[in-house]
Amino acid sequence: MGREEWCKKYGIDRENGFYTIRQFVSLANNGFGNETIKRIKNYYKNW
């Protein structure tokens, strides 16, 4: 699944939307860019 399809699936407005890192990681968990999401989660271990 490409990023455009992923954004449509989750209702994410890439042009005008604003999401915190925590919100994005919650949406993207086990989905789009899984390895990158894991690295972000490891960086912010105190969530």
Secondary structure, DSSP 8 states (H G I E B T S, - for coil): --HHHHHHHHT--TTT----HHHHHHHHTTSTTHHHHHHHHHHTTT-
